[in-house]
């Protein structure tokens, strides 16, 4: 999965912007991991394990739908 996401970042960015895109990608991943871990812990403490996992599943489905909508369909490389 990680290799596919990195390939997508490389594909969507070009030239000199590729380094900035990878930096932004890793910044977003790090902040998202911190926020999601804290939020999951809070939900577990406040509501219990089942609602915490159900909320995580709902957010994962929403993220997959958003990614499907945001990424254009087409060949992996132009001209491929």
Secondary structure, 3 states (H helix, E strand, C coil): CHHHHHHHHHHHCCCCHHHHHHHHHHHHHHHHHHHHHHHHHHHHHHHCHHHHHHHHHHHHHHHHHHHHHHCCCCCCCCCC
